[in-house]
Amino acid sequence: MMIRVDKSHFIEYNSFIELVKGIFLMKRDLSERQYIQLARESFIQTMKEVPFISDIKLQTKGLPLEFNGFRATVCFTDSEYPQEFFVDVKSNGEKRFAFEFIEKTKSYINNACCLFIAPYISETTAEMFRNNKTSFMDLSGNCYILTRRIIFHISGKHNQYIQVREKKNYLSKSSSATSAILRTMLEQPEKLWKVKELSDATGKAIGTVSNVKAFLTEKGWINDQIHSFGLKDINELLHEWSKDYNKKESLERQYYSLDSIPELERQISDWSLSHNNSALLSGFSAAARYAPVVRYNKVHVYVDEKYLHEFVNNLNLEQVQTGGNIVITIPHDNTPCMFSKTIDGSIVSSPVQTVLDLLSMPNRGEEAANAIIGKIFDR
């Protein structure tokens, strides 16, 4: 089958496009064939913006075997040599599909432009395409198209195809099972796991581990081997996790101490050693032990709620509304205190927890977090 669209018929064709889109948007789930039809229309609408394009021919034949879409021949007014496009259409623009497309088109040696089209493509995925000089487009016309004749980059168009279906937020603070699984994997960031092994290590059900693995795979954060899997793109994972993790406010209280910051931190560590490690230095205080790049004038510490009154009394702390030099956080569950470390006599929150906390803090918190990520996770 071949569809030919001459520029003189663009106005009439636009009306047809809007009609078809209106019909499709009333339906919740589109078929594969309908997505391909929408992709054709979006492609034509985008190409018509190039003033020296004279003709566009669409056909289903001549595509590489692993492509599911259409082939396009774009003719120019000032050249007898047309531009060929091999278009792969997906109903989902998730990072894992984008990564597969980039990998499979790296070895192509021809003059055709390989173009990935999906209903919605996130900015993170779009950046990955651009960094790999790979062309993409969403169904609303946002695109990055790179050929010998055309460099097209359109962004900021409102996308009508973002899925409204609610999915479980695996990265929220309330997802304690996911939190425990992720922390266990990040404790050994280069380790490859089997589902059963990770289930045994975390005490979580095999089904729960499988669901978390599927979620991470969907996000493109899993390095999936034949018989095992591990983490990848940990920097991106931690930054995305921090956005959801810190949406829910923690129970924090500010206090003031007459002691200096180093003396206060020493007292906290001594107290914790005698109270079942129930107080952990966190935030900038922990960062100073992992990767000291930022100065700070306020101590952050996690304290087990059942020890809070005793902790405050023993350290002679005075609660204040503002201007305190120590911030006490009551853990929302046991996960923030998992994998705590003892460094130079100080008990500190794990690298993962420290990074999550720092990424929500102003005054160079992200800088301190990135220093830890670079030292511990980006090896």
N, C-alpha and C positions, 0 to 999 in steps of 0.2 A: 504493500500500500504506500502511496506517495501523496503528500499534501503539499501543494505549492501555493505560496502567498506572495503576490506581487505588491509592491509598495502602494500602488494606486488603490488597493482594496483594504488598506489598513483601517480606515474609518469604519467601514461596514463590519470588518472583522472584530473591531473593538467592541461594538455593541453585542455581537454574538458571545464574546468572551465574558462580558459582564453578566449576561443572561445565564450562561453555563455556570459561572462561579456562584451566582446567587442560588441556583438549584443545588449545587454541591454543598454549599455552606449550611444549608438547612439540614443536611444529613450529618449525623455524628461520625460514622465510620465510612470512609470511602474505599472503594475497591482499588486493586493495583492498577487496573485499566483507567480508572478515573484520575488517579494521581498522575499517570503518564499523560493523560489529556491535558490536565492543568499545567503540567510541566511544559508541554508544547506551547501552550498559550502564553505562559510567562516568558518563555524563551523568545517567542516572536515579538511580544511587547517590548522586551529589552533591546533586541536587535534593531527594531525600527527607530530607536533613538540615535543610531549611527547614521549621519546624513549621506554617506557615500555607499551605503548598502542598497543594491538595486533589486535583489530577489532572494528569497529564502525557500529552499526545498526541504521538506521533511519526509523521511521514509523509515520503515522499520527494518529493512534489510541492510546487510553490510556491517552490522555491529559486531564487536568482539563477543565471543560466546558468553563471557561472564557479565556482560552488560545487560541490564533490563531497562530499556528506555527507547531511544530513537536516534537516528542519524540525521544530521542537518548539513546542508550545503549552503553556504552564504556567499552570494555573488556581489562584486563591487563594481561601481560605475567606472572606476579608473584603472581596472586591472582585469585581465582575462583569466587570472588564477583565483579560483574561489577558496574559501576557508572551510574545511571539513570539521564537524563536531561529532564526537561520540559521546552521547549523553546517557548517564546511568541515573535512573530515578529510584529513589527510596521513599517509602512512606514514613520513615523516621530518620532524622538527621543527627542521631546521637553520635558521640565522639568515636565509638568503636567502629561504626559503619564508615565514618569519614576516614579513619586510620586505615581500614582495609582498602578503601578506594585509593588513597595515596600510595600505599604499598604496591597494589596491583598495577598501577599506571606508571610506576617509576621505570619499568623496563620497556615501555612502549617506544618504538623507534619509528615514527611516522610524522607527517605534517598535521595530523588531526589534533584538535584540542579536546582533551578528555574533560568533560564537565559533569560535576556532581550536582544533582538537584534533589531537594527535600522540602517538605512543607515549612519546616522551621529549623534554622541553624543558629546555635548560640554563638555569642561573641567569642567565647573560648575556642570553640571548634572552628569558627571563621578565621581566627588568628592562626590556628594550626595550618589551615589551608594556605593562607597567605605566606606563612613562613616556609612552606614547602613549594611555593610557586605553583599551586594547583588550583584550577578554576572551580568555582562553585556558584550556586544560585539558590535562593529560596523562592517559594511560590508567590511572595509579595514583591519580588523584584530586587531585593537586596542581593548584591552579587560582587564577585571578583573574577573577571574573565581576562585571561592573559594569552594572547596569540601574537603572531608576528605582525599583524596589522592592527590589532585592537588591544588596548589596555582599558578595561572598564571596571570601575570600582564604585558601587552605589551602596550606601548604608543609611540607616535611620528611618527606613520606611516602616510604617506600622504593620506588624504581622498579624494576619487574621487567622492563622492556622496553628497558633500555640495551643497545645493540648490543654483542655480545662479539666481533664480527668485527674482527680486527686490521687497521688501516690503516697505511700508511706514515706515519711521523712526519716530515713535511717540515720541522719546526722544530727538530729535534734538531741537536746539534753535528756529527754525522756527515754531515748532509745539506749537503755543501759546495756542490753545484750550486744548491740552493735558496737558500742563504745568499748566494751571489754574485748571483743574480737579484734577490733582495729588496734587497740593498745597492745595486745599480745603480738600481733603481726609486726607492729612498728618497734617493738622491743628488740626484734631481730630483723631489721628492714631488708636484709638480703636473703633471708631464708625462704625456701620453697616449701609449701605446706600441702598436705592432703586434707580433705574435708574431715575425715574421721580423726586425724591427728589434731587438727585445730579444735574440733569439738571436745576431745579429751583434755586438751591444754586449757581450755576456757571454762569447761563445765557447761557449755551451751549445747542444746540439741543439734543433731546433725542437720535437721531441716532448717533451723535458724542460721547455722553457718552457711548452708547452701544458698539461702535467700540473700544473705549479706554478700556472698561471693558474686551472685547474679547482679546485685545492685552495683558493686564495684566494677564488674565487667561492663555493665551498661554505661558507666561513667568513664570507662577507659583507664581505670586505675589498677587493672589486673594484668600481670604478665602470665598468661595461661600456657603452661607446658602440657605435654601429653598426659602425664600422670600426676602433675602437681601444679601449684600456682603460687605466685608471690605478688608483691606490690610494685607498682611503677608510678612515675609522676607524683612522688610523695609531696613535693613542694605544693603542687596544685591541690592535692588532696587535703593537706593541712589548712591551706587558706580557705578552701570551700567549707571544710568542716567548721572552722572558727566562725563563719558567718551564721550558720544555723545554731551552733553550740551556744553562742553567746546571746542569742535572741531573748532567752529567758533569763531574767535577772537573778543573780545569786543573792543569798542572804549575806550581806556584808555589813560590817560595823567598823567605824573609825575610833581609834584610841590615841592617846598621847602619852609618851614616856619621856622622862627627863634624861634618859640615857642616850648616848650617841648611837647611830645606826649600827656600827660594827659591834658595840657592846650589847645592844639589844638583840642582834642576830645570834651572838654567842649564848646569851641567856636562853633564848628560844631553843637552840639546839641542845643545850644541857638539860633544860626542862623536859624536852621531848624524849631524850634518852631514858629518863627516869619515869616516863609516863607512857610506855608502850608505843613509842614513835607516833604519838597522837597530834603532833604539830609539825607541819612541813613548811619550810620556806618556799615561797612561790614567786611568780612575777619577776620583777627586776632582781629581787634577792636571789632567786634560783638562777636566773640568767647570768648573773655575775660569776657563778660557779662553773657554768658550762662554756660560755663565750663572753668574757667581759669586754663589752664595747660601749656600754652606755652608763653614765653616772646617774645616780638616783638618790633621793632624799626621803624615801618612804619605804618601810618594810611591808611586804605582803606575806601572809601566812595562812595556811589552812589549819583549822583546829577542830578536832572532833567535838561535836556539840555537847556530849556528856561531860567533857572536861573544860568547857568554856569558862564557867564561873571560877574554877580553881586556877586556870591559866591566867585570867585577868588579875586575880588577887595576888598570885605568886609573883607576877612581874610588875606589880604596882602600876597598872595601867588605868588611865582615866578616860572614860568614854566621852567623845566630843562629836558634834554635828559636822564640823569642818575643821580643816587645819591640823588633822592628826598626822602622826608620823609612823603609825602602824595600822594596817588594814587587815582585819580578821575576816576570813570567809568560812562559812559553815558548809562543808561539802553537801551537795544535793543527794548524792548516793556514794557508794564506795569507790567508784571508778576514778575520780580525781586523785585518789591516794594510791592507785595501783602503780607498781614499779618505781616507787620512790628510791632515791639514791642517797648515799652518804658520801659527801665530797669534802675533804679536809675537815672532817669532824662535824660538818653541817648536814642535817637531813633536809633534802630538797625534793620538790615535786619532780616527776619524771620529765624528760625532754618533751614528750608529747603534750602533757598538761601545761608545762611552762609556755610552750609555743601557743597553745590555744588561748591561754590567759593573756599573753603579751599582745596578740593580734587584736585584742579588743581594747587595749590600753592606749591612751594618747601619749604625747611626749616621747616619741621615738620607740614606742612599743613594737611596731612592725620591724624596725631596724634591728632591735635586739632579737626578735623572733627569727628573722632571716639569717642572722649570724649563727644561731643554733641549728637551723635547718641545714645551712651550708656545711657546718662542721660535723654533724651527726648523721644526717639523712642523705645528703647529696655527695656521697663518696664514690 
